[in-house]
């Protein structure tokens, strides 16, 4: 990630501090107690419905068995197995089969990941579930005290992690952006001709993404931070592009012109590739760039 991309992080954006395998910090938000509580309530409701369904199926099965085949100990064992499936099996299976998301988390837009950004593993999901059942929810060990401790841990942790997350080395993050991005400003008329002559071959994707993010989110910044970040980005862009701009305008207009021109060229290239692909599929001959010269010669 470029220096400019790391220079500013807006409140609520990218506070999970997840780093990819390429040492790039990911723009991901950590889930806090409000969204996590809502996801938990939805999961608890689904678990209750599943429990009622299991009880109904078990009642039908017991009614079909001969009287006296199951004693009280066997019934308690079956009840224990059912509780384990609901309280432990439910989150573990969903997190493993649905990319770290239970139905409640998926509805709220949350996902469980490892603290290094990798997908959550089976051992981590099992640890989270066991710690949650024993000391958090429903809290089989000292319910009231464990609830208070768990709430304190979540409120005091800078990334909103609970005891199960700390024990398993996991983190719950948002899968949806905090706000909708606004459209990037259009190229000013004074810069259209200059933008057509730009050499963008050295403008890499990371720096272009940092500029795109700034232009889309600049409305949420206040001065002097907004101007300082614009100047920092423009210095980096100007170092890898050319020629220099023809008129004296604020840096944000140059950045918008560069990104708009990069997008225009990408669309033009994509359109050309689409024409070649359609021609190839239809079996039509495709003339190369030097075909006219060969014919004239």
C-alpha positions in Angstrom: 0.0 0.0 0.0 1.3 3.5 -0.9 2.3 6.1 1.7 -0.8 8.1 0.8 -3.1 5.2 1.2 -1.8 4.7 4.8 -1.8 8.4 5.6 -5.4 8.6 6.6 -8.0 6.2 7.9 -11.5 7.6 8.4 -13.4 6.7 11.5 -15.2 3.4 11.1 -13.2 2.4 8.0 -10.4 -0.1 8.1 -10.2 -0.4 11.9 -9.9 -4.2 11.9 -6.2 -3.9 11.0 -6.2 -7.1 8.9 -3.1 -7.5 6.7 -3.2 -9.8 3.6 -0.5 -12.3 2.7 1.0 -9.6 0.4 1.5 -7.3 3.4 -1.4 -5.0 2.3 -3.6 -3.6 5.0 -7.3 -4.5 4.2 -10.0 -1.8 4.4 -12.2 -3.9 6.7 -14.3 -2.7 9.7 -14.3 -4.7 13.0 -17.8 -5.6 14.2 -18.8 -4.0 17.5 -21.2 -5.1 20.3 -24.4 -3.7 18.6 -24.2 -5.6 15.3 -22.9 -8.7 17.1 -25.7 -8.7 19.6 -28.2 -8.4 16.7 -26.6 -11.3 14.9 -26.7 -13.4 18.1 -30.4 -12.7 18.7 -31.1 -13.9 15.2 -29.0 -17.0 15.7 -30.7 -17.7 19.0 -34.1 -17.5 17.4 -33.1 -19.9 14.7 -31.6 -22.3 17.3 -34.9 -22.2 19.2 -36.8 -23.1 16.1 -34.3 -25.9 15.3 -34.7 -27.1 18.9 -38.5 -27.3 18.6 -38.2 -29.2 15.3 -35.8 -31.7 17.0 -38.2 -32.1 19.9 -41.0 -32.8 17.5 -39.0 -35.4 15.5 -37.8 -37.0 18.7 -41.4 -37.2 20.0 -42.4 -39.0 16.8 -39.5 -41.4 17.0 -40.1 -42.2 20.7 -43.8 -42.8 19.9 -42.9 -45.3 17.3 -40.5 -47.3 19.6 -41.8 -50.1 21.9 -42.7 -48.9 25.4 -39.9 -49.1 27.9 -37.1 -49.5 25.3 -35.6 -46.2 26.5 -34.9 -45.5 30.1 -34.4 -42.2 31.9 -30.6 -42.2 31.4 -30.9 -42.7 27.7 -33.4 -39.9 27.4 -31.0 -37.5 29.3 -28.2 -38.6 27.0 -30.2 -37.8 24.0 -31.2 -34.5 25.4 -27.5 -33.7 26.1 -26.6 -34.6 22.5 -29.3 -32.4 21.2 -28.2 -29.4 23.3 -24.6 -29.9 22.1 -25.7 -30.0 18.5 -27.7 -26.8 19.0 -25.2 -24.8 21.1 -21.9 -26.0 19.7 -22.6 -27.8 16.4 -24.8 -25.0 15.0 -22.1 -22.2 15.0 -19.2 -24.6 14.1 -20.9 -26.2 11.1 -22.2 -22.9 9.8 -18.9 -21.1 10.1 -17.1 -24.0 8.4 -19.7 -24.4 5.6 -20.6 -20.8 5.0 -17.2 -19.0 5.0 -17.3 -17.9 8.7 -21.0 -16.8 8.7 -23.9 -18.2 10.7 -27.3 -17.2 9.4 -27.5 -14.4 11.9 -24.1 -13.0 10.9 -24.9 -13.4 7.2 -28.1 -11.4 7.7 -26.3 -8.6 9.6 -23.3 -8.6 7.2 -20.7 -10.1 9.5 -18.1 -12.8 9.1 -15.6 -14.6 11.4 -12.0 -14.6 10.2 -8.6 -15.3 11.8 -6.7 -12.4 13.2 -4.2 -12.7 10.2 -7.1 -12.3 7.7 -7.2 -16.0 6.8 -10.5 -18.0 6.8 -11.5 -19.3 10.2 -10.5 -22.9 10.8 -12.4 -25.8 12.4 -10.3 -25.7 15.6 -10.9 -22.0 15.9 -14.7 -22.3 15.4 -14.8 -25.1 18.0 -12.9 -23.0 20.5 -15.1 -20.0 20.0 -18.2 -22.1 20.5 -17.0 -23.9 23.6 -15.8 -20.7 25.3 -19.1 -19.0 24.3 -21.3 -21.8 25.7 -19.3 -22.1 28.9 -18.7 -18.5 30.0 -20.6 -16.2 27.6 -23.9 -17.4 26.1 -25.7 -19.1 27.6 -22.9 -19.2 30.2 -23.0 -22.5 31.9 -20.3 -21.5 34.4 -21.4 -18.7 36.7 -23.8 -17.1 34.3 -24.2 -13.6 35.7 -20.5 -13.1 36.5 -19.4 -14.6 33.2 -21.8 -12.3 31.3 -20.4 -9.2 33.0 -16.8 -10.3 32.3 -17.6 -11.0 28.7 -19.4 -7.7 28.2 -16.5 -5.9 29.8 -14.0 -7.6 27.5 -16.0 -6.7 24.4 -16.3 -3.1 25.4 -12.7 -2.7 26.3 -11.2 -4.4 23.3 -10.3 -2.0 20.5 -11.6 -4.4 17.9 -14.7 -5.6 19.8 -13.5 -9.1 20.3 -15.1 -11.4 22.9 -13.5 -14.0 25.1 -14.1 -16.7 22.5 -12.3 -14.6 19.9 -9.3 -14.0 22.1 -9.0 -17.7 23.0 -9.4 -18.8 19.3 -7.4 -16.0 17.7 -10.3 -14.8 15.6 -12.1 -11.6 14.7 -15.6 -10.7 13.5 -15.6 -8.1 10.7 -18.2 -6.4 8.5 -18.6 -7.7 5.0 -20.4 -4.5 3.8 -19.0 -1.0 3.3 -19.7 1.6 5.9 -21.0 4.1 3.4 -21.8 4.2 -0.3 -19.1 5.7 -2.4 -19.9 8.8 -4.2 -19.1 9.3 -7.9 -15.6 10.6 -8.7 -15.7 14.2 -10.0 -15.6 14.5 -13.8 -12.6 15.8 -15.7 -12.6 19.6 -16.0 -12.7 20.9 -19.6 -9.3 22.6 -19.2 -7.7 19.2 -18.5 -9.4 17.0 -21.2 -6.7 17.5 -23.8 -3.9 17.1 -21.2 -5.5 13.9 -19.9 -5.5 12.4 -23.4 -1.7 12.8 -23.6 -0.9 11.3 -20.1 1.5 8.4 -19.8 -0.1 6.1 -17.3 2.1 3.1 -17.8 3.8 3.5 -14.4 0.6 4.3 -12.4 0.1 1.1 -10.5 -3.2 -0.3 -9.3 -2.5 0.4 -5.6 -1.9 4.1 -6.1 -4.9 4.4 -8.4 -7.1 2.7 -5.8 -5.8 5.1 -3.1 -6.7 8.0 -5.3 -10.1 6.5 -6.1 -10.9 6.0 -2.4 -9.8 9.6 -1.6 -12.0 11.1 -4.3 -15.0 9.1 -3.3 -14.6 9.8 0.5 -13.1 13.3 0.5 -16.5 14.7 1.5 -16.1 13.1 4.9 -12.8 14.9 5.6 -12.2 18.3 7.1 -9.5 20.7 6.4 -6.5 20.8 6.6 -6.4 17.0 6.4 -8.3 16.9 3.1 -5.9 19.3 1.4 -2.8 17.6 2.8 -3.8 14.2 1.6 -4.7 15.6 -1.8 -1.3 17.1 -2.1 0.4 14.0 -1.0 -1.5 11.9 -3.5 -0.8 14.3 -6.3 2.9 14.3 -5.6 3.0 10.5 -5.9 0.8 10.5 -9.0 2.9 13.3 -10.7 6.1 11.3 -10.0 4.9 8.4 -12.2 2.8 10.3 -14.9 3.5 13.0 -17.5 3.4 15.5 -18.9 2.8 18.1 -16.1 -0.6 19.8 -16.0 -1.0 22.9 -18.2 -2.9 25.1 -15.8 -2.9 25.9 -12.1 -5.8 24.1 -10.4 -6.3 22.4 -7.1 -4.7 19.0 -6.8 -8.1 17.3 -6.6 -9.0 18.2 -10.1 -5.7 16.7 -11.4 -6.4 13.5 -9.5 -9.9 13.3 -10.9 -8.7 13.8 -14.4 -6.0 11.1 -14.0 -8.5 8.5 -12.7 -11.2 9.4 -15.2 -8.6 9.0 -18.1 -7.4 5.7 -16.7 -11.0 4.5 -16.5 -11.7 5.7 -20.1 -8.7 3.8 -21.4 -9.6 0.7 -19.5 -13.2 0.8 -21.0 -11.7 1.3 -24.5 -9.4 -1.6 -24.1 -12.2 -3.8 -22.7 -14.5 -2.8 -25.6 -11.7 -3.8 -28.1 -11.2 -7.1 -26.4 -15.0 -7.8 -26.5 -15.1 -7.1 -30.3 -12.2 -9.5 -30.9 -13.9 -12.1 -28.7 -17.2 -11.8 -30.5 -15.5 -12.0 -33.9 -13.6 -15.1 -32.9 -16.7 -16.8 -31.7 -18.6 -15.9 -34.8 -15.8 -17.1 -37.1 -15.3 -13.8 -38.8 -11.7 -12.8 -39.9 -10.1 -10.2 -37.6 -7.7 -7.8 -39.3 -4.6 -7.0 -37.4 -3.2 -3.5 -36.9 -0.7 -3.8 -39.8 -3.2 -5.5 -42.3 -3.9 -2.2 -44.2 -0.2 -1.6 -44.7 0.4 -5.1 -46.1 -2.5 -4.7 -48.5 -1.3 -1.3 -49.7 2.2 -2.7 -50.2 
